[in-house]
């Protein structure tokens, strides 16, 4: 992968390399292989609707400032983690770019209306039979 991905506008994200936790012995203690990518939606030039969908999809990865933070540490090499986190961001952007499907309003079927009215009649009959007539 090139230094600057063509689909990610320059200046819309920054990468920071931090030390990983977990197994790995001295390698974990000496090498900063985990990649923390901070994406700035407001600087990306994305349409407003896409930015809103992106914020909704980001969930807990969204900061109070409106930035999105993604972390990759599954590989032992810095470059592989960089590629993984950028691929994750591109996938998130692709999902946000797809507008939601338009819902077509549907009407209840004739049979469902008949069943609803029949159950209402049955229920009103039960309540009518409970009345003792002393309130008439």
FENWOHU-V626031 format. One record per pair of residues at least 6 apart in sequence whose ideal C-beta (glycine too) atoms are under 8 Angstrom apart, sorted by the first residue. I is the first residue (numbers start at 1). J is the second residue. Records with the same first field share a line. If there is no record, write none. Layout:
BEGIN
I=J, J
END
This chain:
BEGIN
1=82, 83, 86
4=10
5=86, 90
7=90, 93
8=44, 86, 89, 90
9=43, 44, 45
11=40, 43
12=39, 40, 41, 43, 44, 45
13=37, 38, 39, 40, 89
14=37, 38
15=35, 36, 37, 38, 82, 85
16=35, 36, 37, 38
17=32, 33, 34, 35, 36, 78
18=32, 34, 36
19=28, 29, 31, 32, 33, 34
20=28, 32, 33, 34, 73
21=28, 73
22=28
24=76
27=33, 76
31=78
32=78
33=73, 75, 76, 77, 78, 81
34=71, 72, 73, 81
35=71, 72, 73, 78, 81, 82, 84, 85
36=69, 70, 71, 85
37=69, 70, 71, 72, 85, 86, 89
38=67, 68, 69
39=67, 68, 69, 70, 89
40=66, 67
41=51, 54, 55, 66, 67, 68
42=51, 66
44=51
46=54, 93, 96
49=99
50=93, 96, 97
51=96
53=95, 96, 97, 99, 100
54=68, 92, 93, 96
55=62, 66, 68
57=92, 95, 96
58=68, 92
61=68, 69, 70
62=68
63=69
68=89, 92
70=85, 88, 89, 92
71=85
72=81, 82, 84, 85, 88
73=81
74=81, 84
75=81, 84
108=116
END
